Amino acid sequence: MESASLRNAAPFLLRRPIPRRATHLLCSAIQASHPMESGNEDVYKELGLFSLKKKIADAVARAEIIAPLALQLEEEKRIKQEEALQECNLWDDLERSTESLSALADAVKVVNDLKDLKYKAEEVKLITQLAERDVINHQLFKQAYEDSMKVSNFLDRYEMSKFLSGPYEKEGACMIVEAGQEGIVSEIWAEKLLVMYMRWAEKHGCNGRIIEKNVPDTGGLKSATVEFESEYFYGYLSGESGTHRMIRSSLDESVIREACSAAVDVIPISLKESDDLHIDEKDLEISSLFVTQEQKGYRTEPAIRILHTPSGISAQSSGERSYFANKFKALARLKAKLLVAALEQGIKDISKISKRIPNKWKHETRRYMFCPHKMVQDLKTGIQLPDLNSILDGNIEPLIRAHISLRRGKEVDYELNNLKNK
C-alpha cells in the first residue's frame, strides 16, 4: 500500500522540492520495509517447518503403532503357509502346490516389506533428530519428509489391501479413458483424468504403462489405455469406472455454462481364469477400425474390436504390432470383462450374462466442479471434497478408500443375508 501511494505521488514529488526532514523520513520508511519483509519470510518458513515436522511425526507415530502388530500377524500367516506346504506332497496336486507356493511367496514379501517399513520409520525419526540438532537443517527435514510420505503411502496400501479379498481384486488393472462427445473440451478433460491417474499410481510406486493413445490433431486425447501391473491395482481402481463430468456453473449455480465428460473403464489383467474360459466363435463379432497412435508418430494404425453378441460386451486393442497380437489382446480383455460381469451378476456361465449391462455413459461416477466453487462430488459414495486441484494432482486416496469401504459393506450385507436365509 505504501509503495503504491508513493508511485501515485511521484509526479507531484518531482514538481515540488522535498524538505530535508521529509527526505529523511521517506528514506527511513524505505529502509524499514526490508527487515519487515525478511521477518515475514522467516515467519512463513517457521510455519512451513512446523507443518512439516507435524506430518513427519504423525507418519512415524502411525508406523510405530501399526507396523509391530501387522508384522506379528503376517509372521503367523507365513508360518502357517510353511507348515501347510510341508504337510502336502508337491507332486500329487500340481495346481494346489502352485497356489500354496504363490501364497507363501506373497506372505514372505509382506513380512519383508513390513520389516523394511520399521527400519524406514526409525530412519526418519533419526534424520529428524539430526536435523533439529543441526540448527534446523532444511535439507535433512526435506529428506525426512519424503521418506515419511513413503511410509504413509505403504501403510495406506497395506490397510486398503486388507479390505481387498474379493475375486480378481489382487490383480493388476487395465484402465481405458475415453473422451465424451463434446469435442475438444472433452478431449482435454480426458487427458487431465489420465494425468490424474498416472500421478496417483506414481505416488504409489507404480509407473503406469500407456500402451494405446488415440490423439486428435487439436490436442488432448480421444482414448487411452494404461496398464498398471502392480498387485491390488484392480481392487483400488475398479470403483473409478463410469462417467466423470467436469462442470462450470454460473455464480448462483442456476445455469451450467460448460460441461464435458470422459468415461473410465477398469478391467483386471493377467487373469488365470480367462485362459480356461471358452467362448463360442459364433458368439464373437470381430471388426477392424483405424486410430491415430501418438506412440507411433501420430500414424493411423488398425485396431481390432471384438463384440460378444449375447451380452453386448466389447473390447478392442490397437497397441500391438500385428493383427493377430491385437486380436489376442482384445480377446483377453473381453474375457476379463465377461468374468467380471458374470461375478457381478452372480452367475458362472457367461452365456447367461444379462444383456442389461450398465451403459458407462449413463452411469455417472463423479463430478468435478470448477465454478463457482471448486469441489469434487463422488456420486457412488456421496462424499464431497473441496480440494479440486489436489485431486487432479493425483491425491485420490480418500475417494478410493470410500469406494472400497462401500464395496466391502455391500459384501458383508450379502454374507449376512445368506446366513439368515440358511
Helices and strands as residue ranges (DSSP letters): H 2-15, H 20-87, H 94-133, H 138-163, E 173-179, H 184-203, E 209-214, E 223-228, H 233-237, G 238-240, E 242-249, E 256-268, H 272-276, G 281-283, E 284-293, G 294-296, E 299-308, E 313-317, H 323-345, G 350-352, E 364-371, E 375-378, E 384-385, H 388-392, H 397-421
